[in-house]
Amino acid sequence: MRAKLIAIDYGEKRCGIALGENVPSRIFTVERSKVFDLLVQSDVATIVVGMPLSMSGRYSQQTFECIAFAEKIRKKLRKEVFLVDERLSSRMFQGRENVDGLSAAEIFERFVARGTAVHQLLKPEKVSDATVEEVQNYQGKLLIAHLSDTRLCREGCVVLQKEPYYAYLFHKKGCHVERDERFLEQLAPFDIIVTRRGSNLERLLKLGGKMLCL
């Protein structure tokens, strides 16, 4: 069985599958335990996993479970793996047969369309050891924004990260992670904010706090 692309609608027990090139040529459902065998047999170049976000766009525990599944695929099979925002994909097909397979087909088509909701599992970019040391030595409530080096984090820190895989890595470290800075207002003020140059987050900083722009 050969195909250029496979899309997966991840589920706790079953996964919807869509196989094809530019359009899905086969859609079906398999038990989650059999997905890896299917991927090996399919010998696809690209794998796409649907990523559930809340309707407000926030990360959830289910989001991170899907990303962990995608990470496992990448490490085990050494294939290109992408994440696609799958919001509303299952709801579109409620009441129809093979909902999981149809949802996988929708994920497939969203990936082919290559909208802004497609994300690749990329290696984090490291900051300097000196920066890590400076942040770790600064006391108080910490916000890490738009950075991917998890060495910066510490217990109780908050992270603003739009790239899902980087967000997942921080989540694994025990950080509170948000995608949208709107949801940081309730967590502010912060004693130190570490971010990229050009970020407009000063309003979230405590009076007399430290803004470190890299």
C-alpha positions in Angstrom: 0.0 0.0 0.0 1.7 3.3 -1.1 0.5 6.9 -0.9 2.1 10.3 -0.8 0.2 11.5 2.2 -1.7 10.1 5.2 -3.9 12.2 7.5 -4.9 10.9 10.9 -7.9 12.0 13.0 -6.5 10.9 16.4 -8.8 9.2 19.0 -8.3 7.5 22.3 -9.5 4.1 20.9 -9.8 4.6 17.1 -8.2 6.8 14.5 -9.7 8.0 11.3 -7.4 7.6 8.3 -7.2 9.3 4.9 -4.7 8.2 2.3 -3.9 9.7 -1.1 -1.9 12.3 -3.0 -3.6 15.6 -3.8 -7.0 14.3 -2.7 -7.9 11.4 -0.4 -8.3 8.1 -2.3 -9.2 6.0 0.7 -10.8 6.8 4.0 -11.3 4.3 6.9 -11.0 3.8 10.6 -8.5 1.7 12.5 -7.8 0.9 16.2 -5.2 3.3 17.6 -2.9 0.4 18.5 -2.6 -0.5 14.8 -1.7 2.9 13.4 2.0 2.4 13.5 1.8 -0.9 11.6 -0.4 0.9 9.0 2.1 3.8 8.7 5.0 1.3 8.1 3.0 -0.6 5.5 1.8 2.6 3.7 5.4 3.9 3.3 4.1 7.5 3.0 6.4 10.5 2.7 4.3 12.9 4.8 2.1 12.3 7.8 -0.5 14.8 9.1 -2.1 14.6 12.5 -5.3 16.5 13.4 -4.8 18.8 16.4 -7.8 19.7 18.5 -7.9 23.1 20.0 -10.7 24.6 22.0 -13.1 26.8 20.1 -11.4 29.9 21.6 -8.1 28.6 20.2 -6.6 27.6 23.5 -4.5 24.5 24.1 -6.2 21.6 26.0 -5.0 18.3 27.5 -6.3 16.6 24.3 -4.2 19.0 22.2 -1.1 17.9 24.0 -2.0 14.2 23.8 -2.3 14.5 20.0 1.0 16.3 19.8 2.7 13.6 21.9 1.2 11.0 19.4 2.7 13.0 16.5 6.1 13.2 18.2 6.1 9.5 18.8 5.4 8.9 15.0 8.3 11.3 14.0 10.8 9.7 16.4 9.8 6.1 15.6 9.4 6.4 11.8 11.7 9.4 11.1 9.1 10.9 8.7 7.9 14.5 8.2 5.0 15.0 10.6 2.7 18.0 10.5 -0.1 19.2 12.8 -3.3 20.7 11.4 -6.0 22.6 13.4 -8.9 20.2 13.2 -11.5 22.4 15.0 -15.1 21.5 13.8 -13.9 18.7 11.6 -15.8 15.9 13.5 -18.8 18.1 14.1 -19.2 18.6 10.3 -20.0 15.0 9.9 -22.1 14.2 12.9 -24.8 11.7 12.1 -23.0 10.2 9.2 -21.2 6.8 8.9 -17.4 6.7 9.3 -17.2 10.1 11.0 -13.6 9.5 12.0 -12.6 8.7 8.4 -14.4 11.7 7.1 -12.8 13.9 9.7 -9.4 12.5 8.5 -10.3 13.4 4.9 -11.1 17.0 6.1 -7.7 17.2 7.8 -6.1 15.9 4.6 -7.7 18.6 2.6 -6.9 21.4 5.0 -3.2 20.3 4.8 -3.2 20.3 1.0 -4.7 23.8 1.1 -1.8 24.8 3.3 -3.5 27.5 5.3 -2.1 29.2 8.4 -3.3 26.4 10.6 -0.5 23.9 9.5 2.4 23.4 11.8 5.5 21.2 11.5 7.3 19.5 14.3 10.5 21.5 14.3 13.6 21.4 16.5 13.6 24.2 19.2 16.0 27.1 18.8 18.4 27.5 21.7 19.3 30.8 23.4 22.7 31.4 24.9 23.8 29.7 28.1 24.4 33.2 29.5 20.7 34.1 28.9 19.5 30.9 30.5 21.6 31.6 33.6 20.4 35.2 33.8 16.8 34.2 33.7 17.2 31.4 36.2 18.9 33.8 38.6 16.2 36.4 38.4 13.6 35.9 41.1 9.8 36.4 40.6 7.0 35.5 38.3 8.3 34.6 34.8 6.7 34.9 31.3 8.5 33.3 28.4 7.1 34.6 25.1 7.7 33.4 21.5 10.8 31.4 22.4 11.3 27.6 22.2 14.3 26.8 24.5 12.8 25.0 27.5 15.9 25.5 29.5 14.5 29.0 30.3 11.5 27.6 32.2 11.2 27.0 35.9 8.4 26.0 38.3 5.3 28.1 38.0 6.4 30.0 34.8 3.9 31.0 32.1 4.6 30.6 28.4 3.2 32.3 25.3 3.8 30.1 22.3 1.8 29.8 19.1 3.8 26.9 17.7 2.0 23.8 19.0 5.0 21.5 19.2 7.0 24.1 21.2 4.0 24.6 23.4 3.9 20.9 24.1 7.6 20.8 25.1 7.0 23.5 27.6 3.8 21.8 28.8 5.9 18.6 29.5 8.1 20.8 31.8 5.0 21.7 33.8 4.6 25.3 32.4 1.2 27.0 31.9 1.0 27.6 28.2 -1.2 30.0 26.2 -1.5 30.7 22.4 -3.0 34.1 22.7 -1.7 37.0 24.8 -5.3 38.0 25.6 -5.4 35.2 28.1 -2.3 36.5 29.9 -4.1 39.5 31.3 -5.5 37.4 34.1 -2.1 36.0 35.0 -0.2 39.3 35.0 1.7 41.2 36.2 5.1 39.4 35.7 8.4 40.2 37.4 10.4 39.2 34.3 9.4 38.7 30.7 11.8 37.0 28.2 10.8 37.5 24.6 11.9 38.3 21.1 12.7 41.8 20.0 9.6 43.7 18.8 7.2 42.0 21.2 4.7 44.5 22.7 4.2 42.9 26.2 5.3 45.8 28.4 1.7 46.2 29.8 2.1 42.8 31.4 5.2 43.7 33.3 5.2 44.6 37.0 6.4 48.1 37.8 10.1 47.8 38.2 10.2 44.4 36.5 12.7 43.3 33.9 12.0 42.9 30.2 14.6 40.8 28.4 14.4 41.0 24.6 16.5 38.6 22.6 
